Amino acid sequence: GDFVQVGFIRRNIITALGRLGEVSPGVEAALLTACGDPYFEVRAEAARTAARLADRLIDCDAMVAALIDRLSDRWLEVASAAAHALGRVGHAHDALPALLALQDARLWRLRAAALEGLLSLVERGESGDPATLVGALKQFVLTSTDFQPEFQIKRLYGRVLAAVASREGGVR
């Protein structure tokens, strides 16, 4: 927590914690500290590690708050990792509104990460009322500047709608 070591060493420590897969109050404290690290790669890795350890976290509320704060990070890699992780860690009452608020984010990759997070919420049964969610999803800006013939954001949007329909009885 003293930020003495160079950033890539701190990032590698967070990566190692995720690979070990053990969660303790000390590991969670390190992850929360890493969410505010001055080096962007550490913050992004902290979000990815939180997603990896989501089912074992002790204090999900603190992690969700840290991830929501990272959604406005100036580094796209950090904000995207946080959006993805929110779907694994958060719930309908906290992560859902934060992810839906990204519906018209300036960068399409952040909107795509929000849809990935929403897909995880739906798959975990944490998406709230399906009709309300589908209505909110229809407000997502689906344009992107990708060179692939398949647009990732539109594919993710379709997956989220399909998951909502299959999980919640076919609301459209």
Residue pairs with C-beta under 8 A, 6 or more apart in sequence:
1 30
1 33
3 10
3 37
3 38
7 37
7 38
7 39
7 41
7 42
8 39
8 41
10 34
10 37
10 39
10 42
11 39
11 41
11 42
11 45
13 30
14 30
14 31
14 34
14 42
14 45
14 46
14 49
15 45
15 49
17 27
17 30
17 31
17 49
18 45
18 48
18 49
18 52
18 53
21 52
21 53
21 56
23 53
23 56
23 57
23 58
25 58
27 53
28 57
28 58
28 59
28 62
28 63
31 46
31 49
31 50
31 53
31 63
32 46
32 62
32 63
32 66
34 42
34 43
34 45
34 46
34 49
35 43
35 46
35 47
35 50
35 63
35 66
35 67
35 69
35 70
36 43
36 66
37 43
37 46
40 73
40 75
40 77
40 78
41 77
43 70
43 73
43 75
43 78
43 81
44 75
44 77
44 78
44 80
44 81
45 81
46 66
47 67
47 70
47 78
47 81
47 82
47 84
47 85
48 81
48 84
48 85
50 57
50 63
50 67
50 85
50 88
50 89
51 81
51 84
51 85
51 87
51 88
51 89
54 60
54 85
54 88
54 89
57 63
57 89
60 89
60 90
60 91
61 94
63 89
64 86
64 89
64 90
64 91
64 94
64 95
65 94
67 82
67 85
67 86
67 89
67 90
67 95
68 82
68 86
68 94
68 95
68 98
70 78
70 79
70 81
70 82
71 79
71 82
71 83
71 86
71 98
71 102
72 79
73 79
73 82
76 107
76 109
76 110
79 110
79 113
80 109
80 110
80 112
80 113
81 113
83 99
83 102
83 110
83 113
83 114
83 116
83 117
84 113
84 116
84 117
84 120
85 117
86 95
86 98
86 99
86 117
86 121
87 95
87 99
87 116
87 117
87 118
87 119
87 120
87 121
87 124
88 117
88 120
88 124
89 95
90 96
90 98
90 99
90 117
90 121
90 126
91 121
91 126
92 121
92 126
92 127
92 128
95 117
95 121
95 126
96 118
96 121
96 126
96 127
96 128
96 133
99 114
99 117
99 118
99 121
100 114
100 118
100 136
102 110
102 111
102 113
102 114
103 111
103 114
103 136
103 139
103 140
103 141
104 111
104 139
104 140
104 141
105 111
105 114
105 141
108 141
108 143
108 144
108 145
108 146
108 153
109 144
111 140
111 141
111 142
111 144
111 153
112 144
112 152
112 153
112 156
114 140
115 140
115 153
115 156
115 157
115 159
115 160
116 156
118 127
118 133
118 137
118 160
119 156
119 159
119 160
119 163
121 127
122 133
122 160
122 163
122 164
122 167
123 163
123 167
125 167
127 133
127 164
127 167
127 168
130 164
130 165
130 167
130 168
130 169
130 171
131 171
133 164
134 161
134 164
134 171
134 172
137 157
137 160
137 161
137 164
140 157
142 151
142 153
142 154
142 157
143 153
144 151
144 152
144 153
144 154
146 152
146 153
161 172
164 171
165 171
165 172
